[in-house]
Amino acid sequence: MDELKTPRRPLMTYYMIAIVAILLLNIFIFPLMNSRRITEVDYGTFMKMTEEGKIKEVEMQTNQILFSDKDDALYKTGIMKDDGLVDRLYDSGVTFSSQIVTQTSPLLSFLLSWLIPIGILLLLGRMVRSRLQNKESGGNAMFFGGNPFGGFGKSNAKIYVKSSDGIRFQDVAGEDEAKENLQEIVEYLHDPKKYEEIGASMPKGVLLVGPPGTGKTMLAKAVAGEANVPFFSMSGSEFVEMFVGMGASKVRDLFSQAKEKAPCIVFIDEIDAIGKKRDGQLSTNDEREQTLNQLLTEMDGFEGNNGVVILAATNRPESLDPALTRPGRFDRRVPVELPDLQGREDILKVHAKKIKIADNIDFGKIARMAAGASGAELANIINEAALRAVRDGRRYVTQPDLEESIEVVIAGYQKKNAILTTKEKLIVSYHEIGHALVAAKQTNSAPVTKITIIPRTSGALGYTMQVDEDNHYLMTREEMENKIATLTGGRAAEEVEFGTITTGASNDIEQATKLARAMITRYGMSDEFDMVAMETLNNQYLGGDTSLACSAETQSAIDKKVVELVRTQHEKAKQILLDNKTKLDELAQHLYEKETITGEEFMAILEK
């Protein structure tokens, strides 16, 4: 997209600069202009200059003597007891003065220091205000060769139009449902008459919601690219200013420009910055509320056929004000979710077009390994693979490059300087094989694809990678219990082999506890509580924080159920490893020697 307009500096910035300049003038410049340099000398020098006839004027003060020479240079010296001083000065032709240093009139000083600069500033402000009023009424008058303060209360929106290599729907993969919803917007911008003939009106606003990195902004640009119309882009946080009223002014200016360039698209990214619910609390930001009110007014002011479509993106839809999401404003909500297996494969292929790759790349395998990745993370995986190929001196990306790049994105780079002791390396080997062996001995578990004990920069000393063959949207109670057992398998292996435990299972414990609590409080998988929700999910697109909605007694019962569930699966994992102790030792020794083994190697030894 080609940018046509850049933001202009706010007028308030220039007012602040002018005020600071006046203060600096009064502190530093004017005092220097109103004073002469006085050189301090000793009394002997004064007597010598008197005898040599070099003194022109003398002013006798109570605590010092001021005098000037024939060149009007000014001096001062201290008072000494000298009875014949006046006679000697008179004999040398000195003129006695009452005021050698000319003092500026207080009134004149006040005029020069404050009134005149402030008057100039007020005159400038009046000219600017006249210019702004003239512009709002349609005039184009300019002064001083152009208005440098035109950004006062103006929006900082960037305006784009479609270029020859602009973003199109074909450049956005993995979001077919979202593109289908937005295609109707494109058709309306192309030919609004066919909708008017039947009496239909397009939604005034379209809200794109989804996790970070799923391509909401790119979809908005793709709509503009497909429709070949101007595209106004602005972040919600840019509306919020320090001075109350500036945000509302920016909203008015943004929509005024949009109407002039209609048909067009106005895109507001992270709209939750100004669109939060108005709760009436004392801590409410007046500037944000005024900006939201102005936005609501502008959206209601649109006519049905003016050709302006408003797109907005957020990953916190639950925090938006109901007045903003009601029908008539943001009529349509388009979810932009994490891509599924086919979507991940398509996204990888789109980004792979930008780099040189080998002919035998299996994008399906890479997509399965990158389960749960967003579009931005998949783009990062492709880029990391290209960087790895360059580091290794290759001119194209290979399959191992892509597989390693997934591990880099998930767990970080390999730590070259992290050297484990022999005992620690053996403990980590048993720990990871414990995970893999428990997973392999349970039904309905994802197959193991890779096991490694090479430390990573994320802090992991090793990890076991499991990859599902297909999309997995639902999990049964048995599958979730098996997953908890797999998470406890590492700690169980340490107990079975060494009879002690280490800190290496901290992340496993956190995940197992979180999963067990969700089974009881959110998924209704507890016989005691049945289908009662004890926990609510907040910010589902930003980590999914939860909060309990039950009494203290119920919370205590939930804690006991969580402990009981995890302990049961921990005991099951320990029993599986005891029943397969020989294979545990053999696989752990093999991993200890090779440091990294594939899922095929693991299964070959297990089934041998």
C-alpha positions in Angstrom: 0.0 0.0 0.0 1.3 3.5 -0.8 1.1 6.1 1.9 -0.3 9.4 0.8 -0.5 11.4 4.0 1.7 11.8 7.1 0.6 13.2 10.5 1.2 16.9 11.2 2.5 18.2 14.5 -0.1 19.3 17.1 -0.5 23.0 17.6 -0.1 22.7 21.4 3.5 21.6 20.8 4.3 25.0 19.3 2.5 26.9 22.1 4.6 25.1 24.7 7.8 25.9 22.7 6.8 29.6 22.6 6.2 29.7 26.3 9.6 28.0 27.0 11.3 30.5 24.7 9.8 33.5 26.6 11.0 32.1 29.9 14.5 31.5 28.5 14.7 35.0 27.1 13.8 36.5 30.5 16.2 34.3 32.4 19.3 34.5 30.1 19.1 36.9 27.2 17.4 40.0 28.5 19.6 40.3 31.7 22.7 40.1 29.4 21.3 42.8 27.1 20.5 45.1 30.0 23.9 44.9 31.8 27.5 45.9 31.1 30.4 43.8 32.1 32.1 45.0 35.3 35.7 44.1 36.1 36.8 43.9 39.7 40.2 45.3 40.6 42.2 45.9 43.7 42.5 49.3 45.4 46.2 49.7 44.3 45.2 49.4 40.6 42.5 52.1 41.2 45.1 54.4 42.8 47.6 53.8 40.0 45.0 54.6 37.3 44.1 57.7 39.2 47.7 59.0 39.2 48.1 58.2 35.5 44.9 60.0 34.6 43.2 57.0 33.1 39.9 57.3 35.0 37.0 59.0 33.3 34.0 58.7 35.7 33.7 57.7 39.4 30.7 56.7 41.4 31.2 56.5 45.2 28.9 53.9 46.8 28.5 52.8 50.4 30.3 49.5 50.0 32.2 49.9 46.7 33.6 52.3 44.1 32.5 52.1 40.5 34.7 53.8 37.9 35.2 53.8 34.1 38.3 54.4 32.0 38.8 56.5 28.9 37.5 53.6 26.8 34.3 53.4 28.9 35.3 50.0 30.4 33.6 49.5 33.8 35.5 48.6 37.0 34.8 48.2 40.7 36.9 48.1 43.8 36.4 48.1 47.6 36.2 51.1 50.0 39.4 52.0 51.8 40.1 54.7 54.4 41.8 57.4 52.1 41.3 61.0 53.2 42.8 62.6 50.2 41.1 60.5 47.6 38.5 63.0 46.5 41.1 65.7 46.0 43.3 63.5 43.9 40.4 62.4 41.8 39.4 66.0 41.2 43.0 67.0 40.3 43.2 64.2 37.7 40.1 65.5 35.9 37.7 62.8 36.9 33.9 63.4 36.5 31.9 62.4 39.6 28.7 60.5 38.6 25.7 59.3 40.6 24.9 56.5 38.2 27.5 55.0 35.9 25.5 51.8 35.2 22.3 52.9 33.4 19.3 51.1 34.8 16.4 50.1 32.5 13.1 51.5 33.5 11.0 48.9 35.3 8.0 49.6 33.1 10.1 49.3 29.9 11.7 46.1 31.3 8.2 44.6 31.9 7.1 45.5 28.4 10.1 44.0 26.8 10.2 40.9 28.9 6.5 39.9 29.1 3.8 42.0 27.4 5.3 42.2 23.9 6.2 38.4 23.7 2.8 37.5 25.1 1.1 39.9 22.7 2.9 38.3 19.8 1.9 34.8 21.0 -1.8 35.8 21.3 -1.8 37.4 17.9 -0.3 34.2 16.5 -2.9 32.1 18.3 -5.7 34.3 16.9 -4.3 33.9 13.3 -4.1 30.1 13.8 -7.7 29.9 15.1 -8.9 32.0 12.2 -7.1 29.6 9.8 -8.7 26.6 11.5 -12.2 28.1 11.3 -11.6 29.0 7.7 -10.6 25.4 6.9 -13.6 23.9 8.7 -15.9 26.1 6.7 -14.3 25.0 3.5 -11.8 27.8 3.0 -8.2 27.3 2.0 -6.6 30.6 3.1 -2.9 30.4 4.2 -0.6 32.8 5.9 3.2 33.1 6.2 3.5 30.9 3.2 1.6 28.0 4.8 0.2 27.0 8.2 2.8 25.1 10.2 0.3 24.4 13.0 -2.4 22.6 11.0 -2.1 19.4 13.2 -3.9 20.9 16.2 -6.8 18.5 16.9 -6.2 16.7 13.6 -6.1 13.0 13.3 -2.8 11.2 12.8 -4.4 8.7 10.4 -2.2 7.3 7.6 -4.0 7.2 4.3 -3.2 4.4 1.8 -4.4 3.5 -1.6 -3.9 0.2 -3.4 -0.7 -0.1 -5.3 0.3 -2.6 -7.9 1.8 -4.9 -5.3 -0.8 -4.2 -2.6 -2.2 -6.8 -0.2 -5.1 -8.9 -1.6 -7.2 -11.8 -0.3 -4.9 -14.3 -1.9 -2.1 -13.0 0.3 -4.1 -13.8 3.5 -4.3 -17.6 4.0 -5.9 -19.6 6.7 -8.9 -17.3 7.3 -11.4 -18.5 4.7 -14.5 -17.7 6.8 -13.3 -14.2 7.6 -12.5 -13.5 4.0 -16.0 -14.8 3.0 -17.6 -12.4 5.4 -15.5 -9.5 4.2 -16.0 -10.2 0.5 -19.4 -8.8 0.8 -17.9 -5.5 1.9 -15.7 -5.4 -1.2 -18.7 -6.1 -3.5 -20.6 -3.3 -1.8 -17.8 -0.8 -2.3 -17.5 -1.9 -5.9 -21.2 -1.7 -6.7 -23.5 -0.2 -4.0 -26.4 0.2 -6.4 -27.4 -3.4 -6.5 -27.8 -3.4 -2.7 -29.8 -0.1 -2.8 -32.1 -1.5 -5.5 -33.4 -4.2 -3.2 -33.4 -1.9 -0.2 -30.5 -3.6 1.6 -27.9 -1.6 3.6 -24.4 -2.7 4.4 -23.2 -2.9 8.0 -21.8 0.4 9.1 -19.0 -1.2 11.1 -17.2 -4.6 11.0 -15.4 -5.7 14.2 -12.5 -8.1 13.7 -11.8 -10.1 16.9 -9.2 -12.7 17.6 -5.9 -13.5 19.3 -2.8 -11.4 18.5 -0.9 -12.3 15.4 -3.8 -13.9 13.5 -3.9 -11.2 10.7 -6.7 -8.8 11.6 -4.8 -5.8 10.3 -3.7 -7.6 7.2 -7.3 -8.6 6.5 -8.4 -5.0 6.7 -5.7 -3.9 4.3 -6.7 -6.8 2.0 -10.3 -5.5 1.9 -8.9 -2.1 0.8 -6.7 -3.7 -1.8 -9.5 -5.8 -3.2 -11.9 -2.8 -3.3 -9.2 -0.5 -4.7 -10.3 2.4 -2.4 -8.4 4.6 0.0 -7.7 3.1 3.4 -7.4 5.2 6.6 -5.4 3.5 9.3 -5.2 4.6 12.9 -4.6 3.0 16.3 -7.1 3.5 19.1 -4.4 4.8 21.4 -3.5 7.7 19.0 -6.9 9.3 19.8 -6.2 9.6 23.5 -4.4 12.8 24.3 -3.3 14.6 27.5 -5.7 17.5 26.9 -9.4 16.8 27.1 -11.2 17.3 23.8 -8.3 16.6 21.5 -9.3 12.9 21.0 -12.8 13.9 20.0 -11.4 16.5 17.6 -9.3 13.9 16.0 -12.3 11.6 15.5 -14.2 14.5 13.8 -11.3 15.2 11.5 -10.8 11.5 10.6 -14.4 11.0 9.6 -14.4 14.4 7.8 -11.5 13.3 5.6 -13.1 9.9 5.1 -16.3 11.4 3.8 -14.3 13.5 1.3 -12.6 10.5 -0.1 -15.6 8.1 -0.1 -15.9 5.3 -1.0 -13.2 4.3 1.4 -12.3 2.2 4.5 -11.6 3.6 8.0 -9.6 1.1 10.0 -9.2 1.6 13.8 -6.7 -0.9 15.3 -6.9 -1.8 19.0 -10.2 -0.1 19.4 -10.5 -1.2 23.0 -8.1 1.6 23.9 -11.0 4.1 23.4 -14.0 1.8 23.4 -13.9 0.4 26.9 -17.1 0.2 28.9 -18.2 3.4 30.6 -18.7 2.2 34.2 -19.0 5.6 35.9 -16.2 5.1 38.4 -14.2 8.1 39.7 -11.1 6.9 37.9 -12.8 7.1 34.5 -10.7 9.0 31.9 -12.8 12.0 30.7 -10.7 12.3 27.5 -11.4 8.6 26.6 -15.1 9.0 27.3 -15.4 12.1 25.2 -13.5 10.4 22.4 -15.8 7.3 22.6 -18.9 9.6 22.6 -17.7 11.4 19.5 -17.0 8.1 17.8 -20.5 6.8 18.6 -21.9 10.1 17.2 -19.9 9.9 14.0 -21.0 6.3 13.3 -24.7 7.1 13.8 -24.3 10.1 11.6 -23.3 8.1 8.6 -25.9 7.7 5.8 -26.6 4.3 4.3 -25.0 5.1 0.9 -22.0 7.3 1.6 -19.5 4.5 0.8 -17.6 4.7 4.1 -17.0 1.4 5.8 -15.5 1.2 9.3 -13.3 -1.7 10.2 -12.0 -2.2 13.8 -9.8 -4.8 15.4 -9.5 -5.9 19.0 -8.4 -8.9 21.0 -10.6 -7.8 24.0 -14.1 -7.8 22.6 -15.6 -8.4 26.1 -14.3 -5.0 27.3 -16.0 -2.9 24.6 -18.9 -0.6 25.5 -22.3 -2.0 24.6 -23.2 1.2 22.7 -20.3 0.5 20.4 -21.3 -3.1 19.5 -25.0 -2.6 19.2 -26.7 -3.1 15.8 -26.4 0.1 13.8 -22.8 0.7 14.7 -20.6 -2.4 14.6 -23.2 -4.6 13.2 -21.0 -7.5 12.2 -18.4 -9.4 14.2 -15.9 -11.4 12.2 -13.8 -13.9 14.3 -10.2 -14.2 13.2 -9.2 -17.3 15.0 -6.0 -19.4 15.1 -5.7 -21.3 11.8 -6.5 -25.0 11.7 -4.2 -27.7 10.1 -5.1 -26.8 6.5 -4.9 -23.1 7.3 -1.4 -23.4 8.8 -0.2 -25.3 5.7 -1.6 -22.6 3.4 0.0 -19.8 5.5 3.3 -21.6 5.4 3.1 -21.8 1.6 2.2 -18.1 1.3 5.3 -17.0 3.3 7.5 -19.6 1.7 7.0 -17.9 -1.7 9.3 -15.1 -0.4 12.3 -17.4 0.2 14.1 -20.1 -1.7 13.2 -23.6 -0.6 14.0 -27.2 -1.6 11.6 -29.1 -3.8 10.9 -31.9 -1.2 9.4 -29.7 1.6 6.5 -31.4 3.4 4.5 -28.5 4.6 1.8 -30.8 6.0 4.3 -32.2 8.5 5.5 -28.7 9.4 1.9 -27.6 9.9 1.2 -30.5 12.2 4.3 -29.8 14.3 3.3 -26.1 14.6 -0.2 -26.8 16.2 -1.6 -23.8 17.9 0.7 -21.3 16.1 -0.7 -18.0 14.8 -0.1 -16.5 11.4 2.6 -14.2 12.8 4.4 -17.2 14.4 4.2 -19.2 11.2 5.8 -16.3 9.3 8.5 -16.2 12.0 9.1 -19.9 11.6 9.7 -19.5 7.8 12.1 -16.6 8.5 14.0 -18.5 11.2 14.4 -21.4 8.7 15.9 -19.0 6.1 18.3 -17.5 8.7 19.4 -21.0 9.7 20.1 -21.9 6.0 22.2 -18.8 5.6 24.2 -19.6 8.8 24.9 -23.1 7.5 26.0 -21.8 4.1 23.1 -23.1 2.0 21.4 -21.2 -0.7 17.9 -22.7 0.0 15.8 -23.8 2.9 15.5 -27.6 3.7 13.1 -29.6 5.7 15.4 -29.9 8.7 15.7 -26.1 8.7 11.9 -25.7 9.0 11.7 -28.4 11.7 14.5 -26.8 13.8 12.9 -23.3 13.4 9.7 -24.6 15.0 11.8 -25.7 18.0 13.4 -22.2 18.0 10.1 -20.5 18.1 8.7 -22.8 20.8 11.7 -23.4 23.1 14.4 -21.0 21.9 17.9 -21.6 20.5 20.1 -24.4 21.7 22.4 -23.3 24.5 25.9 -24.0 23.3 27.5 -23.1 26.6 25.2 -25.1 28.9 27.1 -28.2 29.9 25.2 -30.6 32.1 27.0 -32.8 34.5 26.9 -36.6 33.9 24.3 -37.1 36.6 22.1 -34.2 35.5 22.2 -35.4 31.9 21.1 -38.9 33.0 18.3 -37.5 35.1 17.0 -35.4 32.2 17.2 -38.4 29.9 15.0 -40.5 32.3 12.7 -37.5 32.8 12.0 -37.1 29.0 11.7 -40.8 28.4 9.3 -40.9 31.2 7.0 -38.5 29.4 7.3 -40.4 26.1 6.9 -43.9 27.6 3.7 -43.0 29.5 2.3 -41.3 26.4 3.1 -44.3 24.2 1.5 -46.8 26.6 -1.8 -45.0 26.8 -4.5 -45.0 24.1 -5.7 -41.8 22.5 -2.4 -40.0 23.1 -0.7 -38.0 20.4 2.3 -39.9 19.0 5.8 -38.9 20.0 7.8 -37.3 17.2 11.0 -36.1 18.9 12.8 -36.3 22.2 15.9 -34.2 23.1 18.0 -33.4 26.1 19.8 -30.4 24.6 19.1 -27.3 26.7 17.3 -24.4 25.1 17.4 -20.6 25.8 13.8 -20.7 27.2 15.2 -22.5 30.2 14.1 -26.0 29.2 16.8 -28.7 29.7 15.0 -31.0 27.3 11.5 -31.7 25.9 9.3 -34.3 24.3 7.4 -33.3 21.2 4.0 -34.9 20.5 2.1 -34.1 17.3 -1.5 -35.0 16.4 -2.1 -36.4 13.0 -5.3 -34.5 12.4 -7.3 -31.5 13.8 -8.4 -32.0 17.3 -11.3 -29.9 18.4 -12.7 -31.9 21.3 -11.1 -33.8 24.1 -12.8 -36.6 26.1 -12.4 -37.0 29.9 -10.1 -40.0 29.3 -7.9 -38.1 26.9 -7.4 -35.2 29.4 -6.6 -37.7 32.2 -4.1 -39.3 29.9 -2.5 -36.0 29.2 -2.2 -35.3 32.9 -0.6 -38.7 33.4 1.9 -37.9 30.6 2.8 -34.6 32.2 3.5 -36.4 35.5 5.6 -39.1 33.7 8.8 -37.1 34.0 8.6 -36.8 37.8 7.5 -40.4 38.0 10.6 -41.6 36.1 12.9 -39.7 38.5 11.2 -41.4 41.4 11.3 -44.9 39.8 15.0 -44.7 38.8 16.6 -42.5 41.4 14.2 -42.6 44.3 14.3 -38.8 44.6 12.8 -35.8 42.8 14.3 -32.6 41.2 13.1 -29.1 40.2 12.9 -30.1 36.5 9.2 -30.9 36.7 8.0 -27.3 37.6 6.5 -26.6 34.2 4.9 -30.1 34.1 3.3 -29.5 37.5 1.9 -26.1 36.4 0.3 -27.5 33.2 -1.1 -30.6 35.0 -2.6 -28.5 37.8 -4.2 -26.0 35.3 -5.7 -28.8 33.2 -7.0 -30.7 36.3 -8.6 -27.5 37.6 -10.2 -26.7 34.3 -11.7 -30.3 34.1 -13.5 -29.7 37.5 -14.4 -26.0 37.4 -15.1 -25.3 33.7 -15.7 -28.6 31.8 -18.1 -30.3 34.3 -15.9 -33.5 34.5 -16.4 -34.0 38.2 -19.0 -36.3 39.6 -19.5 -34.1 42.7 -20.1 -30.8 41.0 -21.7 -32.2 37.8 -22.4 -29.5 35.1 -21.9 -26.5 37.3 -19.4 -23.8 36.2 -17.2 -22.8 39.2 -14.9 -20.6 37.2 -15.2 -17.9 34.5 -12.8 -17.3 31.7 -11.6 -13.7 31.1 -9.7 -12.4 28.1 -9.9 -15.5 26.1 -7.7 -14.1 23.4 -5.0 -12.8 25.8 -4.0 -15.9 27.9 -7.4 -16.7 29.2 -7.2 -15.7 32.9 -9.8 -17.3 35.1 -11.6 -16.3 38.3 -13.5 -18.5 40.7 -17.2 -17.8 41.2 -18.1 -19.9 44.2 -18.0 -19.9 48.0 -14.9 -20.5 50.1 -16.2 -23.9 51.1 -16.6 -24.9 47.5 -13.1 -23.6 46.6 -11.7 -25.8 49.3 -13.5 -28.8 47.9 -12.2 -27.9 44.4 -8.7 -27.9 45.7 -9.1 -31.3 47.2 -10.5 -32.6 43.9 -7.6 -31.2 41.9 -5.0 -32.8 44.2 -6.9 -36.1 44.1 -7.1 -36.1 40.3 -3.4 -35.2 39.8 -2.3 -37.7 42.4 -4.3 -40.5 40.7 -2.7 -39.9 37.3 0.7 -39.5 38.9 0.3 -43.0 40.5 -0.9 -44.4 37.2 2.2 -43.0 35.4 4.5 -44.4 38.0 2.9 -47.9 37.6 3.3 -47.7 33.8 7.0 -47.0 34.2 7.4 -49.8 36.8 5.7 -52.3 34.4 8.1 -51.2 31.6 11.3 -50.6 33.7 13.5 -52.5 31.2 12.4 -50.3 28.3 12.7 -47.2 30.4 16.4 -48.0 31.1 17.1 -48.9 27.5 15.5 -45.8 26.0 17.0 -43.5 28.6 20.5 -44.9 27.9 20.0 -44.5 24.2 18.8 -40.9 24.6 21.7 -40.2 27.0 24.2 -41.3 24.3 22.5 -39.6 21.2 21.0 -36.6 23.0 18.2 -36.3 20.3 16.1 -39.1 18.9 13.1 -39.2 16.6 9.7 -40.7 17.2 10.6 -43.5 14.8 13.7 -44.4 16.8 11.8 -44.3 20.0 9.0 -46.6 18.7 11.5 -49.0 17.1 13.2 -49.6 20.5 9.9 -49.7 22.4 8.4 -52.4 20.0 11.6 -54.4 19.6 
